[in-house]
């Protein structure tokens, strides 16, 4: 863990608080989850149960609706052409994913 003397600085030159270590984070996460489940934090439990209802979306203007339908039709036509294209049997795929090993050390 970094001591305050050796802690990194933010862009303004102020010293930052060292990050929380993993064990402490897991402990805080587990304790807060247990407290919510046990009901000892009534406000958090109530907030979890009471979610805001989704707001109704405003309708689009007619011109925008028309343009959306036009774009959907264009995309559907393009997909129809792509799907109808016959590949010769045994042809190579256009791209093949090959995982690369991670680089170690500096660049």
SULHU-V539511 format. One record per residue. PHI is phi as a letter, one per 20 degrees, with the letter a starting at -180 (NA if undefined). OMEGA is omega in whole degrees, 0 to 359 (* if undefined). D_CENTER is the distance of its C-alpha to the mean C-alpha in Angstrom with 2 decimals. Layout:
phi = [PHI	PHI]
omega = [OMEGA	OMEGA]
d_center = [D_CENTER	D_CENTER]
This chain:
phi = [NA	f	e	g	f	d	f	f	d	e	g	e	n	e	f	e	f	f	f	f	f	f	f	f	f	f	f	f	f	f	f	f	f	f	f	f	f	f	n	f	d	f	f	f	f	f	f	f	f	d	e	f	f	f	e	f	f	f	f	f	f	g	f	f	g	f	f	f	f	f	f	f	f	f	f	f	f	f	f	f	f	f	f	e	f	e	e	f	f	m	f	f	f	f	c	c	e	c	f	d	f	f	f	d	n	f	e]
omega = [180	174	180	181	183	184	182	180	175	183	181	178	178	178	179	176	180	181	179	179	187	181	180	179	180	179	180	179	180	181	180	177	179	180	179	181	181	178	179	175	187	181	180	179	180	179	179	181	186	178	180	179	180	180	178	180	177	179	178	173	184	181	179	176	181	180	177	178	180	179	177	179	179	179	179	178	179	178	179	179	181	182	181	183	181	175	177	181	177	181	180	175	182	178	177	178	174	181	179	176	179	177	177	176	182	180	*]
d_center = [29.16	29.94	32.91	32.90	35.35	33.04	29.68	27.72	28.16	25.77	26.53	29.24	31.09	30.45	29.91	26.58	26.49	25.70	22.32	22.52	23.34	21.49	24.35	24.49	20.78	21.11	24.38	23.07	20.15	22.73	25.28	23.18	22.01	25.67	26.88	24.73	25.85	29.41	29.47	30.62	28.05	29.08	27.09	23.73	24.80	25.97	22.80	20.84	23.46	23.85	20.79	21.38	22.36	20.40	22.30	24.06	23.01	25.80	27.55	27.48	30.84	32.94	32.65	28.84	29.03	31.56	29.45	26.39	28.80	30.27	26.99	26.09	29.61	29.33	26.15	27.82	30.96	29.23	27.49	30.90	32.54	29.99	30.25	34.03	34.45	36.32	35.66	38.76	38.92	37.75	36.03	33.42	29.76	28.52	25.97	25.62	22.72	24.20	22.25	23.61	24.56	22.87	25.20	26.83	28.28	28.29	28.08]
